[in-house]
């Protein structure tokens, strides 16, 4: 949850009139629009006068059940937990959570991990110190938030964790970023962003001291979202560029995060914030994010990109882009949770300013790639 610099706010505030009809193409690929598709959007949670946002999702057991966590406030505040047992078509009331979840200082992030004992769920909460909670029963019960590092060597960061990926049986890497304020106690903001990685060798229960993968001040790379190659041998991290000087970037590793290739820019069509990706049944990628591309007619909106792994590697624009929902604010939306359900339906869940002048709230969208293909024709 990193505030945009003033220059970016001014740029996004000048985006095209959101009520105007979108062009048929942008960035060399078709531009689709689901904003006004009747019945497409389901309200997950809304509270009059209350900011609800920065959501994360997970599917315990890999079935139709989906858990969603989000803060009651802008990027910080008590963690709210909800559940859907029908793939996002309906949602529960707010569920009971441990008392100290009310002390969360940042965006919660949910992940499903495994070890020899089976599946567990983890919920991260960032800033300083980084903390996590654990569920061993599919999200029915959770531990309180507990520091990820030992008291004598505590650490923190921003959007902890941006993403988590399995790199071996019971072994995981997790990426996040910091600007000097939270990595070590007593830190202060600098003009340099660090991209950081931590490891777990026990199914997500304990995590190593973070190491720096990249640092820089010319661009501010942050909020990584993982994409794994179809053969499983390469892992990519798609990165937000918070200075708005260049497009989003990507880095690659072929050895489970031991070494990463230097960052390089992606296409305009994949430029945005907080990328989250799933593979559809036919092997194409669906990636959801906040659009921050220069001159985009959907700048500041909740969008998705459909293409292939080879498009990312080759720097190609992809197959098409789709606006999932018009955000009436200049930029504040679309920390998405994205799930691929057992029948191939894609569930995307996020927050945004969906009604002019109202506080943001949480929506979910269900779709299939063949539906988008039909629109693209």
C-alpha positions in Angstrom: 0.0 0.0 0.0 2.4 2.7 -1.3 1.0 6.1 -1.9 1.5 7.4 -5.5 3.8 10.4 -5.9 2.1 13.7 -6.6 3.1 13.7 -10.3 1.4 10.4 -10.8 -1.8 11.7 -9.1 -1.8 14.7 -11.4 -1.3 12.4 -14.4 -4.0 10.0 -13.5 -6.4 12.8 -12.6 -6.1 13.9 -16.3 -7.2 10.5 -17.6 -9.9 10.3 -20.2 -13.6 10.8 -19.3 -14.6 7.4 -17.8 -18.1 7.8 -19.1 -16.8 8.0 -22.7 -17.0 5.0 -25.0 -13.8 3.0 -25.0 -11.9 2.6 -28.3 -12.0 -0.9 -29.9 -8.2 -1.2 -29.5 -5.4 0.2 -27.4 -1.8 -0.7 -27.4 -2.1 -2.8 -30.5 -4.7 -5.2 -29.1 -8.5 -5.2 -28.6 -9.9 -3.4 -25.6 -13.0 -5.1 -24.1 -15.3 -3.6 -21.5 -17.3 -5.5 -18.8 -18.2 -2.3 -16.8 -21.9 -2.3 -17.7 -22.4 -6.0 -18.1 -25.7 -6.6 -16.1 -25.3 -9.1 -13.3 -21.6 -9.5 -13.7 -20.5 -7.8 -10.5 -21.3 -9.1 -7.0 -21.0 -7.0 -3.9 -18.7 -8.8 -1.4 -18.8 -6.1 1.3 -19.9 -2.5 1.6 -20.4 -0.2 4.6 -21.8 3.3 4.3 -19.1 5.9 5.0 -16.4 3.3 5.6 -13.3 2.7 3.3 -13.0 -1.0 2.4 -10.2 -2.1 0.2 -6.9 -3.9 -0.5 -8.2 -7.4 -0.7 -6.6 -10.8 -0.9 -8.1 -14.2 -1.5 -7.3 -17.9 -1.2 -9.0 -21.2 -2.0 -8.6 -23.7 0.8 -8.6 -27.2 -0.5 -8.6 -26.1 -4.1 -12.4 -26.3 -4.4 -15.3 -23.8 -4.7 -14.7 -22.2 -1.3 -12.9 -18.8 -1.3 -11.7 -16.8 1.7 -11.3 -13.0 1.3 -9.4 -10.7 3.7 -9.1 -7.0 3.6 -8.5 -4.1 6.0 -11.2 -1.8 7.4 -9.5 1.3 6.3 -7.1 2.6 3.6 -4.3 0.0 3.6 -4.5 -0.5 7.3 -7.0 -1.3 10.0 -8.7 -4.3 11.5 -8.6 -7.3 9.2 -12.1 -8.4 7.9 -12.6 -12.0 6.8 -15.4 -13.3 4.6 -16.1 -16.7 2.9 -17.8 -17.9 -0.2 -18.8 -21.5 -0.6 -20.0 -21.2 -4.2 -17.1 -19.7 -6.1 -17.8 -16.0 -5.3 -21.5 -16.0 -6.3 -22.6 -15.3 -2.6 -20.6 -14.3 0.4 -21.0 -14.8 4.2 -21.3 -12.2 6.8 -18.0 -11.0 8.4 -16.4 -14.0 10.2 -14.9 -14.0 13.7 -11.1 -13.5 13.7 -8.4 -13.4 16.5 -8.6 -10.2 18.6 -5.1 -9.0 17.6 -6.1 -8.9 13.9 -7.5 -5.5 14.8 -4.0 -4.3 15.2 -3.0 -4.9 11.6 -1.1 -2.0 10.1 -1.2 -2.9 6.5 -2.9 -4.9 3.7 -3.4 -8.5 4.7 -2.4 -11.2 2.1 -3.6 -14.8 2.1 -1.7 -17.8 0.8 -2.1 -21.6 0.6 1.0 -23.6 1.5 1.8 -27.3 2.1 4.3 -29.5 3.9 4.5 -33.1 4.9 1.6 -32.6 7.3 -0.7 -31.3 4.6 -2.2 -27.9 3.7 -2.2 -24.8 5.8 -3.2 -21.2 5.2 -1.2 -18.1 6.2 -2.2 -14.5 6.5 0.5 -11.8 6.4 0.3 -8.3 7.8 3.1 -5.9 7.0 5.0 -2.7 8.0 7.0 -3.1 11.2 7.3 -5.8 12.3 6.1 -8.2 9.6 3.6 -10.6 11.2 1.6 -13.7 10.1 -1.2 -15.9 11.3 -1.8 -19.5 10.5 -4.8 -21.8 9.9 -4.5 -25.6 9.9 -8.2 -26.3 9.3 -9.0 -24.5 6.0 -9.6 -21.1 7.5 -12.2 -22.1 10.2 -9.8 -21.1 13.0 -6.7 -18.9 13.0 -3.8 -18.1 15.3 -3.2 -14.5 16.4 -0.7 -12.5 14.3 2.8 -13.2 15.4 6.1 -11.7 14.4 7.8 -13.4 11.4 11.3 -12.7 12.7 12.7 -13.4 16.2 12.5 -10.5 18.7 16.2 -10.0 18.5 16.2 -9.6 14.7 12.7 -8.3 13.8 12.1 -7.0 10.3 9.3 -5.5 8.3 8.3 -4.0 4.9 5.6 -2.8 2.6 2.9 -5.1 1.2 4.2 -8.1 3.1 3.9 -10.4 1.2 3.5 -9.2 -2.4 3.4 -12.9 -3.4 4.5 -16.3 -2.3 5.7 -19.2 -4.5 6.6 -22.8 -3.9 10.1 -23.7 -4.8 10.2 -27.3 -3.5 8.4 -29.6 -1.1 7.5 -27.5 1.9 9.8 -24.7 0.6 8.6 -21.3 -0.3 9.9 -17.8 -1.3 8.1 -14.6 -0.6 8.8 -11.1 -2.1 8.0 -7.7 -0.8 9.6 -4.2 -0.8 10.6 -1.4 1.5 11.7 2.3 1.2 13.9 2.4 4.3 11.2 2.8 6.9 10.2 -0.7 8.0 12.9 -3.2 7.1 14.8 -2.5 10.3 13.5 -0.9 13.5 13.9 2.9 13.6 14.3 3.3 9.8 13.4 6.4 7.8 12.1 6.9 4.3 14.8 7.1 1.6 14.6 7.7 -2.2 15.7 4.1 -2.8 13.3 1.1 -3.1 14.5 -2.3 -2.2 13.0 -5.5 -3.5 13.4 -8.2 -0.8 13.0 -11.9 -0.6 12.5 -14.3 2.4 12.4 -18.1 2.5 10.5 -20.8 4.4 11.7 -24.4 4.6 8.9 -25.6 6.9 5.7 -25.0 5.0 5.3 -21.3 5.7 5.6 -21.4 9.5 9.0 -19.7 9.9 10.8 -17.3 7.5 14.4 -16.3 7.0 15.9 -12.8 7.3 15.2 -10.9 4.1 17.8 -10.4 1.5 17.9 -7.7 -1.1 17.3 -8.8 -4.7 17.4 -5.3 -6.3 17.5 -1.7 -5.2 17.2 1.6 -7.1 16.1 5.2 -7.1 15.7 5.9 -10.8 12.6 3.6 -10.8 10.7 2.3 -7.8 10.0 -1.3 -8.3 7.6 -2.9 -5.9 4.5 -5.1 -5.2 5.6 -8.3 -7.1 3.1 -10.7 -8.5 4.4 -14.2 -9.6 3.8 -16.0 -12.8 5.3 -19.5 -13.4 6.2 -20.8 -16.8 4.0 -23.6 -18.2 6.9 -26.1 -17.8 7.4 -25.0 -14.2 11.1 -24.2 -14.6 11.0 -20.4 -14.6 9.3 -18.0 -12.2 8.6 -14.4 -13.2 7.8 -11.5 -10.8 5.8 -8.7 -12.4 6.6 -5.4 -10.7 4.8 -2.1 -10.2 6.9 1.0 -11.1 5.9 3.5 -8.5 7.7 6.6 -9.9 5.6 6.4 -13.0 8.7 7.2 -15.1 8.6 3.8 -17.0 6.4 0.9 -17.6 6.0 -2.0 -15.2 9.0 -4.3 -15.0 9.6 -8.1 -14.8 12.3 -10.3 -13.4 13.0 -14.0 -13.9 14.5 -16.8 -11.9 15.3 -20.4 -13.1 16.7 -21.7 -9.8 13.9 -21.1 -7.3 14.9 -17.6 -6.4 18.6 -18.1 -5.8 19.4 -15.8 -8.6 17.3 -13.3 -10.5 17.8 -11.7 -13.9 18.0 -7.9 -13.9 14.6 -6.1 -14.2 13.4 -5.1 -17.6 10.4 -3.1 -18.8 7.2 -4.8 -19.9 4.7 -3.6 -22.6 2.2 -0.8 -22.0 -0.6 -3.4 -22.0 0.9 -5.0 -18.8 1.7 -1.7 -17.1 -0.1 -1.4 -13.8 -0.1 -2.1 -10.1 -0.5 -5.3 -8.1 -0.6 -7.9 -10.8 -2.2 -11.3 -9.9 -2.2 -14.1 -12.5 -3.9 -17.4 -13.1 -3.7 -19.8 -16.1 -7.0 -20.6 -17.8 -7.9 -24.2 -18.9 -6.3 -23.7 -22.3 -3.0 -22.4 -21.0 -3.6 -18.7 -21.6 -2.9 -16.2 -18.7 -5.4 -13.9 -17.1 -3.7 -11.1 -15.2 -5.7 -8.6 -13.1 -4.3 -5.2 -12.0 -4.8 -1.5 -11.7 -4.1 0.3 -15.0 -1.4 2.9 -14.8 -0.2 2.9 -18.4 0.5 6.3 -19.9 -2.3 7.5 -22.2 -4.4 4.5 -21.5 -8.2 5.2 -22.0 -8.8 3.0 -18.9 -6.0 4.6 -16.7 -6.9 4.2 -13.1 -9.4 1.5 -13.7 -9.6 -2.2 -12.8 -8.4 -4.1 -15.8 -7.2 -7.5 -16.9 -4.8 -8.8 -19.6 -5.1 -12.0 -21.5 -2.1 -13.5 -23.3 0.6 -16.2 -23.0 3.7 -16.8 -21.1 5.6 -16.3 -24.3 4.1 -12.9 -24.7 5.6 -11.8 -21.4 9.0 -13.3 -22.2 9.0 -11.9 -25.7 7.7 -8.4 -24.7 4.6 -8.8 -26.9 1.4 -6.9 -26.1 -0.8 -10.0 -25.6 -4.2 -11.0 -27.0 -6.5 -8.4 -25.5 -7.2 -6.2 -22.5 -10.5 -5.9 -20.7 -11.8 -3.2 -18.3 -13.4 -5.2 -15.5 -14.9 -2.1 -13.8 -14.7 1.7 -14.1 -13.0 3.3 -11.1 -14.4 6.7 -10.5 -11.4 7.8 -8.4 -8.2 8.9 -10.2 -6.2 5.8 -9.2 -7.3 4.1 -5.9 -8.5 0.6 -6.8 -7.6 -3.0 -7.8 -5.6 -4.8 -5.2 -7.0 -8.0 -6.7 -7.5 -11.5 -5.6 -7.7 -13.9 -8.6 -8.7 -17.6 -8.5 -9.2 -20.2 -11.1 -12.2 -22.4 -10.1 -12.3 -26.2 -10.7 -14.7 -25.7 -13.8 -12.4 -23.2 -15.4 -14.3 -20.1 -14.2 -12.1 -17.2 -13.2 -13.0 -15.3 -10.1 -11.5 -11.9 -9.6 -12.2 -9.9 -6.4 -11.1 -6.3 -5.6 -12.0 -2.9 -4.2 -12.6 0.4 -5.9 -14.6 3.6 -5.9 -17.4 2.1 -7.9 -19.9 4.9 -7.2 -19.0 8.6 -7.7 -18.4 10.3 -4.4 -18.8 7.2 -2.3 -16.3 5.3 -0.2 -14.7 2.2 -2.0 -16.1 -1.2 -1.5 -15.4 -4.8 -2.5 -16.8 -6.5 -5.7 -16.2 -9.9 -7.3 -16.5 -10.8 -10.9 -16.8 -14.3 -12.5 -16.0 -14.9 -16.1 -14.7 -17.5 -18.6 -12.1 -16.9 -21.3 -14.4 -18.1 -24.0 -16.8 -15.3 -23.0 -14.1 -12.7 -23.5 -13.1 -14.4 -26.8 -16.6 -13.9 -28.0 -16.5 -10.2 -27.1 -13.1 -9.8 -28.8 -14.6 -11.1 -32.1 
